[in-house]
Amino acid sequence: MLGKIKSFGEFAYDFVIGDDWVVAAGVVIALAITYGLAHAAKVSAWWLIPVVLVALLPISLWRAIRKH
């Protein structure tokens, strides 16, 4: 049973974090800001996630190219 939990944890980490933890952190931060804007400020903030992803893509590619 413990081996299955460990295997699932490793899968979840690899799926969410993947190759670039910066992108994962950026998405989590963008989701938190979107939630805050939508609930606290009553702003329609659906557009924030695509904007952040478009900004994070070149950063991720640059980091991947620089790493190799």
Contacts in CASP RR format, 6 or more apart in sequence:
PFRMAT RR
TARGET T0000
AUTHOR 0000-0000-0000
METHOD contacts of the structure
MODEL  1
MLGKIKSFGEFAYDFVIGDDWVVAAGVVIALAITYGLAHAAKVSAWWLIP
VVLVALLPISLWRAIRKH
16 24 0 8 1.000
17 24 0 8 1.000
18 24 0 8 1.000
19 64 0 8 1.000
20 60 0 8 1.000
20 63 0 8 1.000
20 64 0 8 1.000
22 56 0 8 1.000
22 59 0 8 1.000
22 60 0 8 1.000
22 63 0 8 1.000
23 56 0 8 1.000
23 59 0 8 1.000
23 60 0 8 1.000
26 52 0 8 1.000
26 56 0 8 1.000
27 49 0 8 1.000
27 52 0 8 1.000
27 53 0 8 1.000
27 56 0 8 1.000
30 48 0 8 1.000
30 49 0 8 1.000
30 52 0 8 1.000
30 53 0 8 1.000
31 49 0 8 1.000
33 45 0 8 1.000
33 48 0 8 1.000
34 45 0 8 1.000
34 46 0 8 1.000
34 48 0 8 1.000
34 49 0 8 1.000
36 45 0 8 1.000
37 43 0 8 1.000
37 45 0 8 1.000
37 48 0 8 1.000
38 44 0 8 1.000
38 45 0 8 1.000
END
